[in-house]
Amino acid sequence: MGNQFNFIKPLFRGWIIIVGAMVLAYLLASKYLSYVTPMYESTAKLSLADLHQGVPNSNLFKDLDVFANTQKIQAEIELIKSHTIIKKALDKVPFQSILVRQGSLKNTELFHDAPLFIKSVTIDPLHYDRTFLIHVMDTINYTITDPAGFLHKCKMGDTITIGDTRLFVALNKKLVTEKPNLNIFDKYTITFRSPEKLISEILTNLDVSSVDKDVPIIRISYKSAHPEKASLFPNALAEAYIEDYIETKFGAANVTVDFLNKRIAEISGKLSGSEADILNYREKEDITNIRQETETDLRKISQLKIQQTNLKMSLDAIKELDVYMQKGKDNFLDLAPNFEAFTDLLSTEMIKKIKQLQSEKKDLLLEYTPKDERVITIDHKIDDISSYLRESITNTKKNLESKYNNLVFDIDEAEKVFITVPEKERIMTILNREFEIYQQSYNFLNQKKIEAEIAKAAKVAFHRIITPASISKMPVSPNRTIIKGVAVILGMLGAMMLIFIVHSMKARVNDISSVESSSMIPIIAAVPKLKKPSEKASFFLTTLTQWQVKELLQPNGIICFTSFNKKHATKFISDEVIQTLKKQGRKLLNVEIEENVEGDDFWSIKNIEPNSSMLTLCSTKMVYKTTEEIQQVLEDQCQYFDQTMVINSNFGEAFTLALMAIADLNVVCIDTRLTPAKKVFEVDIIQQEFKLPNVHFAINRVGYNPSFILEIVRTIKNTFFAIKNKIIR
């Protein structure tokens, strides 16, 4: 489990670097903050008029604000940020010039707290965005260095002319009186900014946003190096926006009133003309009221038609009666009952007279014959009355026919009146429609004129500043806590990154896990940092016991110690193994390679201790010997000893692999602090390529993480002694 966190070990070694980097970053951040110019921010909140809710919703205020359209909040924000509004706001605040007190390390921007009062009478366009240097020597004398580098000596209270630029410079006596200890005698710079650059700087530090997309409240924030400037501009911008709104509304109302007056005069003339056209047409066509006249004529025709119907019925009855009487004139007495159609008194009396004569005739016929004079006289009387009655019917029929024809004529004449009614109504409808259009336009324009005049007279807006900007006590940038915290974190991360980079560049073995992950060769010994002799003796005794149990130590066997550099623990591990074997009473042969050997042969052997001998191989003479000859010498000598210990040359030299090939146990020594990690993989390749027997790793200083400070001290000492030895030589 611990191997998973091996990558953290370099950080533990370099903790002093990490702490030092964090402290250094903190100090640098503190130093930076002492020189950086702080920025102050102030915010004003502006409430926009809502024409659908609250006070503006009343009819009166709608009239007052009739020309204000409900717009999206974003559109109002863009309007506030427009150059037009910003220019009007800049007219309210003295932002054209920037006065700065110069310091050796830090410059301070001044505003109303400046000991100098500087006013530009006129500014040469060539001097815009250029710096004037002012050096105040005393309360009377000062000098100005213009942008061209010319020096001008001046006195307080005088107007200075530099080209086309005229400046008035005087002491701020009020501030000097309030702060008697204020340092006046110093160097100052003043810059007069061009309108374009000033607006650009304003927009850079200006932030206009909405509190919420559904809430008509706008937040106006401004940043400045001077807290008073930061508080002045948001208020000025909000006021300029409201004033521009009122001015725009008043201008629109004024233009609208003039337009409406012209249109009302024009529509009034057209309305009068339409009235005259209607009057002329009525007089021409003799029209009072078409609807009433039409209704009267309709009633008249209706009455005539009723009379016509009655006459028609009477006329038809008379005609039928006349036809009936013409058919039955020979037997009139039998037709008598049909005379009931006559209802007038004369006809009734005549019918009664006839009936009476008929009754008298019947009585006479009872006594007399029809030829009797009395009967004949009665018949004559009946005939006279019947003839009169028939004539009466004929005359009545003629009279009814005449009346009926007159009614038909009267109805035809009355109906002729309606022939021209549709055309009259069409023309009157056109004339009335034209009149109504002009009348509606006239009324509408007069109503809008009244509303516009009210809006023109009432210079009021429903936008208002609900939270004015105030002078900020604390700067918003730089944020000291965050900058220091970030600096410390960056220092820590930078140190950690440096440690990892150095660690990666060194790419040492470091620990057992790095060896196991890079090679399939087993590890025969993992030697920790052993400081005391007793620790060394105990560890290597245990290690050799393990080798014996694993049967790695063969009788008369050859143990070969090899490395990439003799400093990589080869000497230390081989010496400790030899010393342990000696203590066990074993007879040892030590084999080493040197440049010069006594004698003519390439090798020599001598006793150095009772149970220990030294076999020395000459590297210069071995060049002329075959591998078999070298191996034969070792095989011949090792049979007289319990163990042969070969201190081999480094990997890459001529006879390194030859000596490893005859060894019974090959121990490749590596050091966690010195051996590059890539060498482990190279050993794997060499072992597989040359089929080297029984190769094992022995790792020195496992788990050793020396203090980085101690390593630096050791490096300095080694460098010092190396230089000293070089000087002595």
Number of C-alpha atoms within 10 A of each C-alpha: 5 5 11 8 8 15 12 12 14 19 18 15 18 21 19 15 20 23 15 15 22 23 16 16 22 21 15 15 18 17 11 14 17 13 11 14 18 20 20 23 27 26 24 24 23 25 17 21 21 17 18 11 9 9 14 19 15 13 11 13 18 17 20 23 28 19 17 18 10 12 10 11 19 15 10 19 17 12 14 21 20 13 15 13 21 22 16 17 21 19 12 15 13 14 15 18 18 16 23 19 18 17 11 5 8 11 15 14 18 19 18 14 13 19 21 21 17 18 14 15 12 12 18 12 13 12 20 18 19 16 19 19 20 25 19 20 13 12 12 12 13 19 16 21 17 17 16 10 10 9 13 14 12 17 16 18 14 11 17 19 14 16 11 11 16 15 16 16 19 18 17 16 12 9 15 17 10 9 11 9 8 12 9 20 13 14 17 24 19 19 18 21 21 18 14 11 13 19 18 13 12 19 16 11 14 19 16 21 18 18 13 11 12 9 12 18 21 24 19 25 21 26 25 22 17 22 22 21 22 25 24 22 29 29 26 22 23 27 20 22 24 22 19 16 19 22 16 14 23 22 13 16 23 17 13 18 22 13 13 21 14 12 16 20 12 13 20 16 13 17 21 13 13 20 15 12 15 18 13 11 15 16 10 9 10 10 13 10 9 15 11 10 12 14 11 12 15 16 12 16 19 13 13 17 16 13 15 19 14 13 18 16 13 18 20 15 15 20 19 12 20 17 12 13 21 12 12 13 16 10 10 15 15 10 14 15 11 11 14 10 13 15 9 8 9 11 18 15 11 16 20 13 15 22 16 13 17 16 12 15 20 13 12 16 15 10 9 14 12 14 10 12 11 16 20 14 13 17 17 12 15 22 16 13 16 20 13 14 18 17 13 13 19 16 12 16 20 15 13 20 18 12 17 20 14 13 20 15 12 15 18 12 12 15 14 10 12 14 9 10 14 10 11 17 14 11 14 17 12 13 18 17 13 17 20 14 15 21 18 14 17 20 14 14 19 17 13 16 20 15 21 27 18 18 25 23 13 15 15 18 19 18 20 16 18 12 13 17 24 17 16 17 11 12 19 15 17 14 14 17 10 11 17 20 16 15 22 23 16 16 22 22 15 16 22 20 14 15 19 18 12 12 15 11 10 14 17 20 23 27 21 16 12 16 23 13 10 16 16 13 18 13 17 20 21 18 20 16 14 14 8 8 9 9 13 17 17 11 19 20 19 13 18 18 13 15 15 12 10 9 10 17 19 14 14 19 20 28 27 25 28 29 27 20 17 17 14 21 26 26 16 13 21 21 14 16 17 20 14 21 18 14 11 10 10 15 18 23 29 23 23 17 19 12 12 14 18 11 8 8 11 20 23 15 16 11 12 11 10 8 14 18 18 18 20 21 22 18 19 13 15 19 12 9 10 12 15 10 11 18 16 12 13 20 17 9 14 20 15 13 19 19 23 30 24 24 22 25 24 17 17 10 10 12 19 17 20 17 22 27 19 21 24 21 22 26 25 26 27 31 24 25 20 18 24 17 21 13 17 23 16 14 21 15 13 13 18 11 9 12 11 18 15 17 21 19 23 23 28 28 19 19 17 17 16 13 15 16 14 10 12 11 12 12 12 12 12 12 12 12 12 12 12 11 10 9 8 7 6
